[in-house]
């Protein structure tokens, strides 16, 4: 396993996975609209088989299972043992879904077994995405469909842009990150995504923007409580939590005040509303 994949595995089986489990209900609720848009693009039908890559705590897998029905099946895979354990605990006993701890980029998968290869924000972390997609494509039936949703650039996504922009004068920015390095925004460039999928053997590639959704990032009984809630979540989950990990208390206090001000500008009644900018990507496995 490549060093980057090893890092991802350690994070999602450690601190990152534990934080996601702790906040699973709220995080899945925030991502639901994007996942639903990808499911509509995938158009799962009764009795179909679906491979859900990076399934997390299983919300997308269960939504897919409801579409394929008792005659179909969904296999959700994720490298995170804590998230797969959560998915298994949440899944109804009669749901046509199985969960497996695995790295879909290299795990043994049944060849030509699935009608759909799906992902909700789970495919941007592969060390070698072309090889990963080529490997996963072999699990698709001839003519099978690919559908996933991924983030566009960090600058277009409020959940990243607002807090990180607020702290730029408090904590000096680190060296610019390689935009193609594995991470949540590595598929922000539409042309790169098309190149990867083409090289992996997919055809009929379509990449469309989806950013019509505004989701609650913080909620509370009062306006101040909603802002406090958004700040708390930012401090506990996401890139800011990593930036602050070793900062002294006085710096953390300044960051809190700055981020609170940034979120106050997005207050709507008793919710902090933010926008998300994504791609909905579809393609096909060619008929041999």
Buried (B, 14 or more C-beta within 10 A) or exposed (E): EEEBBEBBBEBBBEEBBBBBBBBBEBBBEBBBBBBBBBBEBBEBEEEBBBBBBBBBBBBBBBBBBBBBBEEBBBBBBBBBBBBBBBBBEBBEEEBBBBBBBBBBBBBEBEEEBBBBBBBBBBBBBBBBBBBBBBBBBEBBBEEBBBBBBBBBBBEBBBBBBBBBBBBEEBBEEEEEEEBBEBBBBBBBBBEBBBBBBBEBBBEEBEBEEBBEBBBBBBBBEEBEEBBBBBBEBBBEBBBBBEBBEEBEEEBBEBBBEBBBEBBBEBBEEBBBBBBBBBBBBBBBBBEE
